[in-house]
Amino acid sequence: MKSLELQEIGKPLVLTARPIPEETPGWAVVRLRAAALNHRDYWITQGQYAQIRLPAVLGSDGAGEWQGQPVVIYPALDWGDDPAMPGRAFRVLGMPEEGTFAEYIRIPRTHLFPKPAHLTWEEAAALPLAGLTAFRVLFSRCQLRAGERVLITGIGGGVALMACQLALAAGATVFVTSSSEEKIQRAVQMGAAGGVSYRASDWAKQLRELAGGFDVIIDSAGGEAFALLPALCHTGARIGIYGGGQGKIQGLSPQVIFWRQISILGSSMGSPQEFEHMLDFVQRHQIVPVVDSIFPLADGNAALQRLASGQQFGKIVLAIDASAPN
């Protein structure tokens, strides 16, 4: 089988031939039709990840066929027994275990779920990690309810866009931030009520005037800007954070947090049960993940460059067999 292999940190992925894995009791071998990129994949290529083992086949997101059935793959292993939090053995798919940047993958049978019928292979591959992360932070952690006002920071990435789509489907009013006016306008076209550029010095003031405050805030950046978020919250609001690309949080006022009864909730990946619930929600509401661009498997390095540029709006997908029917 063909696979994209990381052989050396900082070097391009190499298209290689590997043996097709064999099925064993409890494990399936899926013929992949599409895979999607995540920032995790790029960070690993740059050595910005713990305990990297080479050579590695990256990729956490995938959709394909098993025994003639279209399936999507739960993008992690060994969540554990506690639905509230992952166990010590939990890890995301794609290094050290072989990931989805290949024609075949060996995966636990319990981690295969029916592909939503309304999605293409590429759309289905774009769903798992981003959809699950967004679903968990919105519903499991922040307990989003219909009619609430939601702020999603950094619109344009896969998780932020899925959070926007899920929140809108749940009956929330959504506002966004971005460094790009074009991305804000595209979010508005999707149904967001409005947004502001976080590059503006008074972005928090603009948001307050635009929205009047929020019940739920979903953030992936952290950093200095995070300290301004509690002041945008209604009493009893929840702030969910699933990333920290802007670094440590400084200047956070504890008084605003406790007087307004604000909850700050960390979140990351979700359990297989949450994955199943997310897929049901997507099927019920006919949600279609936003796909930025599609590259053939052999052009995986160009796809990584697109991801590194930060210009994407939605998920970047590898078509592993573009001739396959959806």
Secondary structure, DSSP 4 states (H G I P E B T S, - for coil): -EEEEB-STTS--EEEE-PPP---TTEEEEEEEEEE--HHHHHHHTT-STT--SSB---SEEEEEETTEEEEE-SEE---S-TTS--TT-EESSSSS--SSBSEEEEEGGGEEEPPTTS-HHHHHTSHHHHHHHHIIIIIIS---TT-EEEESSTTSHHHHHHHHHHHHTT-EEEEEES-HHHHHHHHHHT--EEEETTSTTHHHHHHHHHS-EEEEEES--HHHHTTSGGGEEEEEEEEE---TT----S--HHHHHHTT-EEEE-----HHHHHHHHHHHHHHT----EEEEEEGGGHHHHHHHHHHT--SSEEEEES-TTS--
